[in-house]
């Protein structure tokens, strides 16, 4: 297991699999930060720095895909989706074009870059787009495997990656599969469905809860669309109470995805969503923002206790 940011794992994996000459990587002038610069140094003939022209980058990636290439169009999540919605909808999704959008620096975890760079609506954006799948890995190993899976996958995809260093959760025995959740730790009182950096926050919360004899199951939801409906139903029925945890707006993200599955299956149990409460944040460190805006492990502990009280 390796401690590192998921963006670092992404950049390194692109280099590791770069012998596949169909892989092309595009960036919009931030390759130092997205870590695609490594691919550009190793394979300069298949790396395209498009400058501050995200819409052009998406259309170029779509064009490359029509020739049989496997494009990874990469930028900060706030720019990659915030400046390209028409191009993503028409050139990628409507055309069902084989392009992966890799958005780094997502959520409040980006910290000091401030609210204009804290992309907290990207999961909602992309979940709502027909033909698009949405993946957010939790650690280095899962990012490595998910990147390789996206090379094999054919169709539009959004790959949500983070800026901060996170602890390794999975080892090399882990097997990532698009559309499948994974039980990280077994408990009996309640189930947490978490994604991205919030898997790590949930693990810290679970240590605190265990000291109070509250034992929780943690499920990593790395594919937000299509969500693993089977594991959501199975674990919710097993525990009778749940929370979701995500570094994203409370509207349109993991909480709504899980809630939709429960509604479709007529499952009514105590349910709390830990997410950004439909507001913009401010400049600060990631941990400061997580604490102030309700995402920290302390808030997860509180949510678990309040949800269990309703059980």
C-alpha positions in Angstrom: 0.0 0.0 0.0 1.3 3.4 -0.9 0.5 6.9 0.6 0.1 9.4 -2.2 -2.4 11.7 -4.0 -4.6 10.0 -6.6 -3.4 12.5 -9.2 0.2 11.2 -8.6 -0.9 7.6 -9.2 -2.7 8.7 -12.4 0.3 10.4 -13.8 2.6 7.6 -13.0 0.3 4.9 -14.4 0.0 6.8 -17.7 3.7 6.5 -18.1 3.7 2.9 -17.0 1.2 1.9 -19.7 2.4 4.4 -22.3 3.9 1.7 -24.5 0.4 1.3 -25.8 0.7 3.6 -28.8 -3.1 4.2 -28.9 -2.9 6.2 -25.7 -2.8 10.0 -26.1 -2.9 12.5 -23.3 -4.1 16.1 -23.5 -3.7 18.8 -20.9 -4.8 22.5 -20.6 -1.6 24.1 -19.4 -1.5 22.6 -15.9 0.4 19.4 -16.5 2.8 20.0 -13.6 -0.1 19.9 -11.2 -2.2 17.2 -12.9 1.0 15.0 -13.2 0.5 14.4 -17.0 3.9 16.2 -17.6 5.6 12.8 -16.9 3.7 11.3 -19.8 4.7 14.2 -22.0 8.4 13.8 -21.1 8.3 10.1 -21.8 6.1 10.2 -25.0 6.2 13.7 -26.4 4.7 12.7 -29.7 1.5 11.6 -28.0 1.2 14.5 -25.5 -0.7 17.6 -26.4 -0.6 20.7 -24.2 -3.6 22.7 -25.4 -3.1 25.7 -23.3 -6.0 27.5 -21.6 -8.5 26.2 -24.1 -10.4 23.4 -22.4 -13.3 23.3 -24.8 -10.9 22.9 -27.7 -9.1 20.2 -25.7 -12.3 18.2 -25.3 -13.2 18.5 -29.0 -9.6 17.5 -30.0 -9.8 14.5 -27.7 -13.1 13.5 -29.3 -11.6 13.8 -32.8 -8.6 11.7 -31.8 -11.0 9.0 -30.4 -12.7 8.7 -33.8 -9.4 7.7 -35.3 -9.0 4.8 -32.8 -6.9 6.6 -30.2 -7.5 6.4 -26.4 -7.5 10.0 -25.2 -7.2 11.2 -21.6 -8.2 14.9 -21.5 -6.9 16.3 -18.2 -7.2 19.5 -16.2 -8.3 20.8 -12.9 -11.9 19.6 -12.4 -13.2 23.2 -12.1 -11.9 24.0 -15.6 -12.3 20.7 -17.2 -16.1 20.6 -16.7 -16.8 24.2 -15.8 -15.7 25.5 -19.2 -16.7 22.6 -21.5 -20.3 21.5 -20.9 -21.5 21.9 -24.5 -18.5 20.1 -25.9 -18.8 17.3 -23.4 -22.5 16.9 -24.1 -22.3 16.9 -27.9 -18.8 15.9 -29.0 -18.4 13.3 -26.2 -21.6 12.0 -24.7 -24.1 12.4 -27.5 -21.6 10.9 -29.9 -20.7 8.2 -27.4 -17.1 9.0 -28.0 -14.3 7.1 -26.3 -12.8 9.9 -24.2 -11.8 9.9 -20.5 -12.0 13.3 -18.8 -9.6 13.2 -15.9 -10.4 16.0 -13.4 -7.9 16.7 -10.7 -8.0 19.0 -7.7 -11.7 18.2 -7.0 -13.8 19.1 -3.9 -12.9 21.2 -0.8 -9.8 19.1 -0.4 -8.1 21.3 -2.9 -7.9 23.8 0.0 -6.1 27.1 -0.5 -6.9 27.5 -4.2 -10.2 28.9 -3.0 -13.9 28.5 -3.9 -13.6 29.2 -7.6 -11.3 26.1 -7.8 -13.2 23.9 -5.4 -15.3 21.8 -7.8 -18.2 20.4 -5.8 -20.8 19.9 -8.5 -18.8 17.7 -11.0 -20.4 14.4 -9.9 -23.8 15.9 -10.3 -22.9 17.2 -13.8 -21.5 14.0 -15.0 -24.0 11.6 -13.4 -26.7 13.4 -15.3 -25.1 13.0 -18.7 -26.3 10.0 -20.8 -23.6 7.5 -21.8 -21.1 8.9 -19.2 -19.6 6.7 -16.5 -18.2 8.4 -13.3 -15.3 7.0 -11.3 -13.5 8.3 -8.2 -10.7 6.1 -6.7 -9.9 6.2 -3.0 -6.1 5.6 -3.1 -3.0 4.9 -5.1 -3.7 1.2 -5.9 -7.3 1.8 -6.9 -6.2 4.7 -9.1 -3.6 2.6 -10.9 -6.1 -0.1 -11.6 -8.9 2.3 -12.5 -6.7 4.1 -15.0 -5.9 0.7 -16.7 -9.6 -0.2 -16.7 -10.4 3.1 -18.5 -7.9 2.2 -21.2 -9.9 -1.0 -21.9 -13.3 0.7 -21.5 -15.0 2.1 -24.6 -17.1 5.2 -24.1 -17.2 8.6 -22.3 -15.9 8.6 -18.8 -15.2 11.1 -16.0 -12.3 10.3 -13.7 -12.4 12.3 -10.5 -8.9 12.7 -8.8 -7.6 14.6 -5.8 -4.8 16.9 -4.9 -4.0 15.8 -1.3 -1.9 12.9 -0.2 -4.1 10.0 1.1 -3.1 6.9 2.9 -3.0 3.6 1.1 -6.1 1.4 1.7 -5.7 -1.4 -0.9 -2.8 -3.6 -1.7 -2.0 -5.4 -4.9 -4.5 -8.2 -4.1 -7.3 -5.7 -4.6 -9.2 -6.0 -7.9 -10.9 -2.9 -9.2 -14.0 -3.4 -11.5 -16.1 -0.6 -13.1 -19.5 -0.6 -11.5 -18.6 -2.5 -8.3 -18.4 -1.3 -4.7 -16.1 -2.9 -2.2 -16.5 -3.6 1.5 -13.4 -2.1 3.2 -14.2 -3.0 6.7 -17.0 -5.1 8.3 -19.2 -3.9 11.2 -22.7 -4.6 12.5 -24.4 -1.4 13.6 -24.6 0.8 10.5 -23.1 1.1 7.0 -21.2 4.0 5.5 -21.0 4.4 1.8 -18.0 6.7 1.0 -16.1 7.8 -2.0 -12.7 9.4 -2.7 -11.0 11.1 0.2 -14.0 10.4 2.4 -13.1 6.8 2.5 -10.0 7.8 4.5 -12.1 10.2 6.7 -14.5 7.4 7.4 -11.8 5.0 8.5 -10.6 7.6 11.0 -14.1 8.1 12.2 -14.6 4.3 12.6 -11.6 4.1 14.9 -13.2 6.7 17.2 -16.5 4.9 17.1 -14.9 1.6 17.9 -13.7 3.0 21.1 -17.3 3.6 22.0 -18.3 0.1 21.0 -20.0 1.3 17.8 -19.0 -1.0 14.9 -19.6 0.2 11.4 -19.2 -1.3 8.0 -17.5 0.8 5.3 -18.2 0.4 1.6 -16.0 2.2 -0.9 -18.1 3.4 -3.9 -15.5 4.2 -6.5 -17.9 4.0 -9.4 -20.6 6.6 -8.9 -22.3 5.8 -12.2 -23.3 3.1 -12.8 -23.5 2.6 -9.0 -23.4 -0.9 -7.6 -27.1 -1.2 -6.8 -26.6 -4.8 -5.5 -24.2 -3.8 -2.7 -26.2 -0.8 -1.7 -29.4 -2.9 -1.3 -27.6 -5.8 0.4 -25.7 -3.7 2.9 -28.6 -1.4 3.7 -30.9 -4.3 4.4 -28.3 -6.0 6.5 -27.6 -3.0 8.7 -30.9 -1.1 8.7 -29.2 2.3 8.8 -26.7 4.2 6.6 -24.8 7.3 5.9 -23.1 8.5 2.7 -19.9 10.5 2.8 -18.6 12.6 -0.1 -16.5 15.7 -0.8 -19.2 17.2 -3.1 -22.4 19.2 -2.9 -25.2 17.4 -1.1 -27.3 17.7 -4.3 -26.6 15.3 -7.1 -23.7 13.2 -5.8 -23.2 9.9 -4.0 -26.0 10.6 -1.5 -28.6 11.1 -4.2 -27.3 8.1 -6.1 -27.7 5.8 -3.1 -31.0 7.4 -2.2 -32.3 6.7 -5.7 -31.4 3.0 -5.3 -33.2 2.8 -2.0 -36.3 4.5 -3.4 -36.4 2.2 -6.4 -36.3 -0.8 -4.0 -38.8 0.7 -1.5 -36.2 0.6 1.3 -37.0 3.0 4.2 -34.3 3.2 6.9 -32.5 6.0 8.8 -30.2 7.7 6.3 -27.9 10.7 6.7 -25.8 12.4 4.0 -22.4 13.8 4.9 -21.6 16.3 2.2 -21.2 20.1 1.5 -24.5 21.6 2.5 -25.3 23.4 -0.9 -23.0 26.3 -0.3 -19.7 27.7 -1.6 -16.8 27.5 0.8 -13.7 29.7 1.2 -10.0 29.7 1.2 -8.3 27.5 3.8 -6.4 24.2 4.2 -8.2 21.0 3.3 -8.6 19.9 6.9 -9.8 23.3 8.0 -12.5 23.3 5.3 -13.5 19.7 6.1 -14.1 20.7 9.7 -15.9 23.9 9.0 -18.1 22.6 6.2 -19.1 19.3 7.8 -16.9 16.7 6.1 -14.3 15.8 8.7 -14.2 12.5 10.6 -15.7 14.3 13.5 -18.8 15.1 11.5 -18.9 11.5 10.3 -18.9 10.3 13.9 -21.7 12.7 14.8 -23.7 11.6 11.7 -23.3 7.9 12.7 -24.5 8.5 16.2 -27.5 10.6 15.1 -28.5 8.1 12.5 -28.2 5.2 15.0 -30.4 7.1 17.4 -33.2 7.0 14.8 -32.8 3.3 14.1 
